[in-house]
């Protein structure tokens, strides 16, 4: 590990380690995990990355359902991990608890909002970690930190005991380095796990590649080639839709996401104001209340169109859509806020297909020729989580031969 990465990768919220031991004899016995500080952990306040909220919150009386499921399966909970405040950013920056390291790219940011969870797994501190993904907060850190990461089908992982941001889009996901651990976690966390089917084809989303940096495209080319080689069905190149579709998708998320983010967090603002919020997140409290009902209605029309387009791109769930998980390398630490601000809209445009439609998406990591990390996003139809998890493992196996 680079000397620039701290022993704990700066991943954890201050507090006890080895919080709870898992049950004996479960499928995850001998494994360890961490949980983003959006999840309730018995005996700890759920601070959502904000010290004012943390200090004002009572200790949780029980574990979030996802945390409890992993414990019941035998995994040991090591600690709670740093998140961007209220999970309201993709940067990974937390001005209060500190920004976690990126063990795979020490000069780069880890990505957010599940930054600490990604850092802990990438550093080898734990085997897997829980995160949340509303607009890419598992998929993007997975790409930046060289990890497998999943945004499940919306609603397939129980989010009871997890603080909301935008409930229409919020999902509980996880990170792992090892494909077998990644799949084992899926068997525990996904509602009604079934044996995976093989995809009938792949669809390459060409406009998502067109807006991505050449370094990222070159880095994920071997994964795309392996994916094409693995399927027996058609390989189709398609666009998201007419020119400007990605921009419209991103705008639709921004409108509805801000409205729901305000509804989820206005209680904090009304109680404490925004003075205790970092400079990156504070403007959300200014802009979110200005979103009009007309803007939300227009966003919902775009979301309906995106859901119809997903069905076409996945051929009714039989094919997998391939696209970059993030359009460029991680923002550099020397200008973290500046670079993160420039990357936010392109990121949201690329992640919007899964975000708006509730579709599952898995990030498969790869290191580029220049040594930074990138990721290929596998997007499936609703309920095709098992197919994506299995296919991601097969891609990694092919590249390691």
URVEN-V256848 format. One record per residue. N is the residue number from 1. OMEGA is omega in whole degrees, 0 to 359 (NA if undefined). Layout:
n	omega
N	OMEGA
N	OMEGA
This chain:
n	omega
1	180
2	176
3	178
4	182
5	181
6	181
7	178
8	180
9	182
10	192
11	195
12	168
13	180
14	181
15	184
16	173
17	192
18	184
19	182
20	178
21	179
22	178
23	179
24	169
25	180
26	183
27	180
28	179
29	181
30	179
31	179
32	178
33	174
34	182
35	176
36	184
37	164
38	183
39	174
40	173
41	186
42	177
43	181
44	171
45	178
46	189
47	179
48	176
49	183
50	184
51	177
52	178
53	180
54	182
55	183
56	185
57	173
58	175
59	178
60	181
61	180
62	179
63	168
64	184
65	181
66	177
67	182
68	179
69	179
70	177
71	180
72	178
73	173
74	181
75	178
76	178
77	184
78	183
79	176
80	189
81	184
82	174
83	166
84	182
85	177
86	181
87	191
88	178
89	176
90	188
91	188
92	184
93	170
94	185
95	183
96	184
97	184
98	180
99	180
100	176
101	169
102	184
103	180
104	184
105	191
106	177
107	181
108	175
109	179
110	187
111	183
112	5
113	182
114	189
115	183
116	178
117	178
118	181
119	182
120	179
121	181
122	179
123	181
124	181
125	177
126	184
127	179
128	181
129	176
130	171
131	171
132	179
133	174
134	179
135	180
136	191
137	163
138	185
139	184
140	176
141	177
142	179
143	182
144	188
145	175
146	185
147	163
148	179
149	183
150	161
151	182
152	169
153	183
154	178
155	183
156	174
157	183
158	181
159	177
160	181
161	178
162	183
163	182
164	166
165	177
166	189
167	178
168	186
169	186
170	173
171	174
172	179
173	180
174	179
175	170
176	174
177	188
178	181
179	181
180	176
181	179
182	181
183	178
184	178
185	178
186	178
187	180
188	191
189	185
190	176
191	173
192	178
193	174
194	180
195	187
196	170
197	176
198	178
199	179
200	181
201	176
202	175
203	179
204	184
205	193
206	182
207	174
208	175
209	184
210	181
211	182
212	183
213	180
214	179
215	179
216	181
217	179
218	181
219	184
220	178
221	178
222	178
223	178
224	180
225	179
226	179
227	178
228	181
229	186
230	185
231	179
232	182
233	187
234	171
235	187
236	171
237	184
238	175
239	176
240	181
241	178
242	180
243	181
244	182
245	180
246	178
247	179
248	177
249	180
250	179
251	179
252	177
253	183
254	182
255	182
256	180
257	177
258	179
259	182
260	176
261	177
262	179
263	181
264	190
265	183
266	178
267	177
268	183
269	182
270	181
271	189
272	189
273	182
274	183
275	181
276	182
277	182
278	188
279	179
280	186
281	185
282	180
283	177
284	181
285	176
286	186
287	188
288	181
289	182
290	180
291	185
292	176
293	178
294	178
295	179
296	178
297	178
298	178
299	181
300	176
301	178
302	180
303	178
304	178
305	179
306	179
307	177
308	180
309	177
310	181
311	178
312	184
313	180
314	182
315	178
316	179
317	182
318	183
319	178
320	176
321	179
322	178
323	176
324	177
325	175
326	188
327	181
328	181
329	180
330	174
331	180
332	183
333	184
334	177
335	189
336	182
337	181
338	181
339	179
340	179
341	180
342	185
343	189
344	183
345	176
346	178
347	183
348	178
349	180
350	182
351	191
352	182
353	178
354	183
355	185
356	188
357	184
358	183
359	176
360	178
361	178
362	173
363	175
364	187
365	174
366	176
367	182
368	179
369	180
370	172
371	177
372	185
373	173
374	180
375	174
376	178
377	174
378	181
379	181
380	174
381	181
382	178
383	181
384	182
385	182
386	178
387	182
388	180
389	180
390	182
391	178
392	178
393	180
394	177
395	180
396	178
397	180
398	183
399	181
400	181
401	NA
